[in-house]
Amino acid sequence: MVTESKSTRIDELVDEQLATGRYESRDDVLLEALRSLSEREQTLADIDRGLEDEANGRVREVSVAFAELRSKYQIPVKP
């Protein structure tokens, strides 16, 4: 539940964003905030998966990965 003081702070933050001129409405600000939050959550989930992969030995040396990509996409090695 959002208390009145939290609600007031949310209104202030939304108003600040509207004042920048980048958004046309309160809904636009809130939709962008939710999109950003969703991206952040996805990034954190990706990091967790990467850490789990490393902990379980599902990693390889970056030089090996780059060599595989250069071979797959026929990218020449720079001298």
Secondary structure, 3 states (H helix, E strand, C coil): CCCHHHHHHHHHHHHHHHHCCCCCCHHHHHHHHHHHHHHHHHHHHHHHHHHHHHHCCCCCCHHHHHHHHHHHCCCCCCC
